Amino acid sequence: MFESPESYTIDAVEDGEASLLKVASPDGRTCEYRIAGGEHPDYLRFFAELSRDFETRVPGAHEGPAAAMGDIKWKPLVIENLSERSLYGYGDPAVLKVEDGWILTATTNDAPDAFPIVHSPDLKHWEHRGFVFPEGHAPDWTATGKHVADFWAPEMAKVGDEYWIAYTARQKSNALAIGLARAPSPYGPWVDNGEPLITGGEVLYPGTAASGGVIDSHIFVDDDGTPYLFWKNDTNGLWPRPLAGLLREHPELIEELFASERDRRTAAFAAAIQPWANTRRPMERFFLMQPLIEAALENWPRVKKALLGLAHASKIVEAMRTPIHARRLSPDGRSLAGEEHVVLANDLDWEGHLIEGPFVTKQQGRYWMFYAGNDFSTPAYGIGVAVADHPFGPYVKRPEPLLKSVREWWAPGHASVTEGADGRPQLFFHAFFPDRCGYNAFRGLLTVGLDFTRDEVRLRQV
């Protein structure tokens, strides 16, 4: 039988790096849990134990897709760390064709060295060549250190005679921002602008430790040499705890938003744990709300409809929309120019509460935007595509994802496009090994070929 939020009581005590939680329900059951650390696997184990005791949702990182890969096989390129200082693989991979082959760079999260530089002469053999920002050389405006830093989604482009790299980092204020660095070659040395290129993202909920920000920058250079910057307004991290707070204040909404008893219990637990979640570091807040996020995604049409009818839920609904923005870059890459445009937003059911990781390529005289949608840490994540006649749109989306999880590889996402060894376009993207989704879990680099007409894109074997 469903239990309301006020029926759960939670006591939390810190024991060194561990957290001890005592969870009590109204029928007299009390269970104690030890979250050994602050990493994603620690929280996945905790939620598995909680599900065993209280029949709540287990995060989808443990639930794989049923479908096998189709006739067009994804080709794995890098499936192990190429340097002992690369800790988490090659998530959010950006592959660029250069004079002597191909360059790969990728997300490094909170590792000491930010953004690997990996070279391949033939898309078969790969060599680690260093980092954009080795330990001790990160820009002064960025936050560094284990459980503090967040260096995400670097993308390299050749602009004029220079190489530029746009990237995401966490500021010392805790908000995410976009920076830009430049070098005479793809191997460096890289010199940062010295301050963020874009900051912002409204703090929608003062007092909840929810900092806004921007993320997932992409530099597109048009045929005439004009550089454009695309990025995402990072609001998807701002709604889960406010939603839990709303359910804490209005427990009668839980039955309206969620269809199953499991998801109602999950929402009730999230409402109870929300005050403690507000005290944790940014990624731990996500870990604690992950079952609620996934419950909301499974009930997405129902949740959206109910919240749209509530005046006091307007900011939550607003934060569930994650628009992709675009603007011209100045010729020197130190500022933005012209008008800002919102070019895409999540409005398809498969995308859920977010889209991210935009990448634009010009093919057949049109502008094709590849993007990722849904929750990066679960098999629901996938790659979508949209097409337009101008970098600023309007973009027309393909209604279903171009790539989605298969039994062999989970959560394909954050694609880049460049020419392959045969001169034809290829899609490069990351994916998790089966049953190993999650923050700081290894993500490998894979590829598949692309064939374009003016109106369609199809996968091609490479």
NUKOLKOL-964177 format. One record per residue (C-alpha): z, x, y. Coordinates in steps of 0.25 Angstrom, whole numbers, plus 5000, padded with zeros to 4 digits. Each point is the difference from the previous one (the first is absolute). Layout:
# NUKOLKOL-964177
ZXY
...
END
This chain:
# NUKOLKOL-964177
500050005000
499750055014
501150065008
500050005015
500150135008
501549985004
500349994986
499750154998
501050105006
499750155000
501050115003
499350145002
500850135000
499450145001
500350114990
499450135005
498549984998
500249874992
500249865004
500949914992
499749855001
500949894994
499249874999
500749874998
499449864997
500749865001
500149984985
501050115000
499150124995
500250135007
499250124997
500150145005
498850105003
499850145003
498850045008
500050154997
499250045013
499049955010
498750024993
499149894995
500350014985
501549995003
499749865006
499049964989
501150034990
501049925008
499149885001
499750014985
501549994997
500249895011
498949924993
500650014986
501449955006
499549905010
498549964996
499450055013
498750065002
499650144995
499150075010
498650004996
499950154998
500349974986
499049894998
498650054997
498649935001
499449944987
498650045004
499350134995
499150085008
498649945000
498650064998
500150095013
501150104996
500850065011
499950154999
501450085001
499850125009
501550065002
501149954991
501050105002
500650085011
499250125004
501250075007
501450014996
500349965015
499249874998
501049904995
499449874999
498650014997
498849955009
500349875005
499249945012
498950114997
499050035011
498850084994
499050065010
498750074997
499950145007
499150115000
500650074988
500349884992
501149895001
501350005007
501249914995
501349975007
501049904997
501449945003
501250084998
501149905003
501350085002
499650134994
500350135007
498550045002
499149895006
498649974996
499350094990
498750065002
499250004987
498650054998
498949974990
498750074999
499449894991
501049884998
500450064987
500850125003
501249995011
500850115006
501249985009
499850085013
501249975008
500649895009
499749955013
501550015004
500750104991
501549995000
500650045013
498749975008
500049855001
499849955015
501249995008
500049855002
500049974985
501249984991
500250094988
500850024988
500349934987
500249855001
499750015015
498550055001
498849914998
498750075001
498949904995
498549975000
499450135006
498549985003
499050125004
498749995007
499150095007
499849975015
499150095007
500350144997
501549974996
500749944988
501049895004
501049944991
500749875003
501349974993
501349924999
501450065002
501449945003
500550035014
501450045002
500349865005
499749954986
498749935004
498650044994
499050065009
498650064999
499750145003
498750095001
499850144998
498850095001
499550134994
498750085000
499849994985
500549904990
501050114995
500750015014
500750055007
500449865004
500549985014
500749875003
499849925013
501550025003
500349855000
499649884993
498749945003
500549864997
501449945000
500549865000
500149884992
501049905005
501450014995
500049854996
501549994996
500950085009
501350044993
499450004986
499650145000
498549954998
499250105008
498549975003
498950104999
498650034997
499450064987
498750044993
499150055010
498550034998
499050075008
498649954999
498950085007
498749925003
498650055000
500050035015
501350084998
501049905006
501350014993
500849874997
501449994995
500549894991
501449974996
501049904995
501149935007
501250034990
500749865000
500049984985
501450075000
500649915010
500049874994
500750014986
501450025005
499949905011
499549904990
501250034991
500849985012
499449865003
500349964986
501450055001
500149915012
499249884994
500250014985
499349864999
498750075003
500050084987
499649884991
498949975010
499450145000
500150044986
499649924987
500750074989
501450014997
499950154998
499450025014
501049915006
501150084994
499350135005
499949945014
501549965000
500350144996
499250065011
500749915010
501350054995
499750155000
499349995014
501250055008
500150124992
498550034999
500050005015
500950135000
499150084991
498850105003
498649945002
499550024986
501349954993
499949875009
498649984993
500550034986
501249895002
499049905005
498950034990
500349884990
500149905012
498650065005
499449984986
500649864999
499449965014
498750054995
500049924988
500349885008
499150045011
499349875004
501349924999
500850115008
499050005011
499949855001
501549985001
500350115010
498949965009
500749875001
501350065005
500150045015
501150104997
499150074990
498950035010
500350155000
500050014985
498749944999
499550095011
500550124993
499349964987
498650025007
499650155000
498850015009
499150125000
499750055014
498950095005
499750075013
499150125005
500650135001
499850095012
499050124998
501250104999
500849914990
501250005009
500049865004
499449864998
498949945008
499449865002
500549874995
500949984988
499449914989
500749934988
498950014990
500649954987
501349934995
500549954987
499549864998
499650004985
501049964989
499850134992
500450085012
501449945001
500850055011
499250125005
498750085001
500050145003
499350144998
498749965008
498850094998
498649985006
498750054996
498649975005
499049964989
498749935001
500149995015
501349924999
501550045001
500849984987
501550005000
500850034988
501549965000
501149984991
500849874998
501449954994
501250084995
499650154998
501150024990
499549894990
498849974992
499749895011
499450115009
498550015001
498850045009
499249905008
498850025008
499449935013
498750035008
499649995014
498950035010
500950085009
501250084998
500949905007
499449894992
500049884997
500250044986
499749914988
500850024988
499750004985
500949894995
500550074988
500550154999
498950104997
501050084991
501349944994
501050064989
499550024986
500850044988
499650145001
500350025015
501049925009
499949965015
498750065005
500150025015
499750075013
498650044998
499150105007
498550014999
499150125001
498750054993
500150054986
499450124993
498749924999
500049965015
500349864997
501349935005
501350004992
501349935001
501250094999
501449934998
501350024993
500749934989
501350014992
500150034985
500449874992
501449965002
500350115010
499849925013
500950035012
500450085012
499950154997
499449974987
498750094997
498749945004
498750064995
498650025007
498949914994
498649975003
498949914998
498649995005
499549905011
498649935002
499849935013
499049895004
500149945014
500949894995
500650054987
500750124994
500150034985
500750104992
499250104993
500450104989
500150155003
END
